[in-house]
């Protein structure tokens, strides 16, 4: 279709009406000019509109052609890439294993502290309780290296995953490397089952499964220090089962060597410690979540030694030991709140555990072969609350309580074991911390510790925790 341009249209009209063009009056000429101008404007508008439609149609056509070409090119590249991946996979499968194939996830947690105490940390004890022999004392005064951690983990194959974690610490001015966890866990057991074998942190309670850098405070609660030497860790096997239910339901059991408190070093076949635990949890709306749990720990310590009192003849510390049955029950709970489930800006966590221990057996006093029937009934608990009031900033408080009960020592004079004299230690702690990212944290902690009878200790802790490398998500 062709359209007349304005100039051509004027020529055509002049040729069609030559007589009128010469004979017309000025009024007629003006009228003709007006009509011509109106006609020209009308046709120009139509021409412009049609040209715009034509340009748009041409652009769409070009875009469709380009898209078709690009789609064809992408498809060809995808097919070529798939072929290359398959070829590479076949090559790798045929290639023998080499040292370069070892590529685990590696992480390093750096922990350091600056402290100020009223009492001597080296003389720390928890009165009313048999010493656990664990790392229960606070760090030395002033600057000190905390318990840093070096961890490795990787899938061995489609069936197993290996984990190793080493604690890097300082003891008496010398560097110490402790094997915290080295274990293998299954990846492909059916029906929600998972097995772990090696050295691991027990699944009992709530806090026990967390590493120190995950804690909301700089140290463990008194109950964990008194009952487990700050955590229950053993060599053995663990079996967990997660039920296929809407609510989270986990059941677990462990059989272990039992060489650490509340057990004792042993040279015997089989297991010396057994545990069983269950955890149940769920959501309350979209902003809250909860979890509760119950656990049981049973050990049969033989000659579990500890020091208490002084031999008047030699001035040396008296050596005692306990043999018998030790059972601990734990009830734990945790409640978490975050607006619409988004914890990045603000959130709140309430956490607590109650521990009760019953031990029955024979107490050997002073290593002289004199055994006395002994029975202990003791308990402890803690309750803590942590609130993130703005991004990166949290505040928290914790209360610790222990009840030593009344030790039944048979015919033994209780004055001979002063550390077992009835006493109920307490501790109150407050903290504020700043985490500029999920990989770093600075914490200020204030505490009033009354673990030692008649010796309240006001403490100030300044701690930093830094995470380098791969770092998995923390447990609920």
Phi, psi and omega in degrees: 000135180242148180234143181286137174282160183301318181295317180295324179296321179297318179298319181295319180292321179296323179289329183283331183231067182289323184291316181296327182294328182268332186265349186288153178278174178300322179296319180294318179299318179298319180295319180295319179297320178297316179297319180297318180296318179297317180295320180295317180297319181298313181293325180295320178297317180294320180296314180300316180297318180292324178294322177295318178296320179296317180296319179296319180296320179295322179296317179297320180296317180294320179297318180296320179295316180297316179299320180296319179295315181296319178298317178297319179295315180298318179298318179296318179294320179297317179297319180294320180295317178300318179297320179294318178299316179298318180296319179295317179299317179297322179295316179296319181297325180278342186280136178292152180295148179221172181298330182290347180284347180283109185218069183279166170284130184237136177219151177227124177255121181257126184230129177214154187222152168233121187232160174220116182239153173277327184254162180286117181297330182292341179259016184295141176205165175244101184294146180093355184227143175300129180302134183276341184077002181273183182274072187263342185283157175289166177292173180292164179294151178080214182280141178203153175275125178282199179266092175281160186226136174243123187232144175230142175204145179192153172288127176289312174200203182284356183249332189225153174231136180253142180225139175217134180219129183239134178267128179252115185219186180229135180223113180063032179086355180252142177289140182230135175246120181246136176281104183277313178213132168216111186206168174236135178236153183277155179241346191228023175288146183281167168060035175075017180270147174214133180241143178228137181224140182128214176259131184206164171279132183298151179276008181286154177065199179247311185286334188300329183279353183265143175278157186306326181289347178271347183295152176276351177229166188286340181221170182281156175296158181301323183298319178293322179295317184285324188265333184230004186069030176092343169191156179263116183223135183205170175258124181176215182226143181231139176234127178239150175222126176255121184286146178279062183239163179296316173282146176289123178225119180233132175240143181209159177210151181220146170232127188220171182297321180076029182277353180243161182307134012276004173277203180205160177304137185218153176234076186208157176284163175080193184261150176242000180211139180226144177225158172214141182209157178216140178228138180228135182204166180187189182251152170240099185067206182260357185247348186230151176215155183216161174206138175232157181204156173227144182216157177221134179235130178231131179224156178236077183292145175235119180056049175284109191272155173200162180252141174194135180079175184230135176288116183297335182282321185250339184079003180273157178293139179282139181255125179237169177208153179235137175227134180161217183242135178233126179230135180230133175248142181228133170240129183226156175208156174211138177233132180234141178226137173208137182303119180056025179078006181261106185267007185290325182266310181211145176198167183220140178225130175243128188219141178200157177214147176236128181239139179225131183235139175233123178233134181223132179172213182243134178252119177267121186262122173071007179068022183261010179086359179271115181255139180233138177296130185226144178215134181232136175229109188224159181211165178196160181201166171211155176219130182221151178225135180230132183230122171269108187269347175200164182307130174081350184242132178227154170230152182205155175225150178216139174241133180241140179219138174232146177234112184283342183068196178245116182285128176264106185253022179063233181268007182279137178290118181302337180296340179284349179231076185298332182290340180266007175297144184304126179200145181242091182295149176221165178201135175238135187224142173226147181213157169222134179224158182232125180238095180298338174207178179286356183254358182215149180207136172243133187225137170248126183231134176242137182214149171240107187257124178238047179286329181261129184302121177078008182230078175292140183235112174274125190237145173233126179240136170233121190227145167235145178229122181237139182243124179243140175084196183298136183214109182287166180292144177286158178290164181303000000 
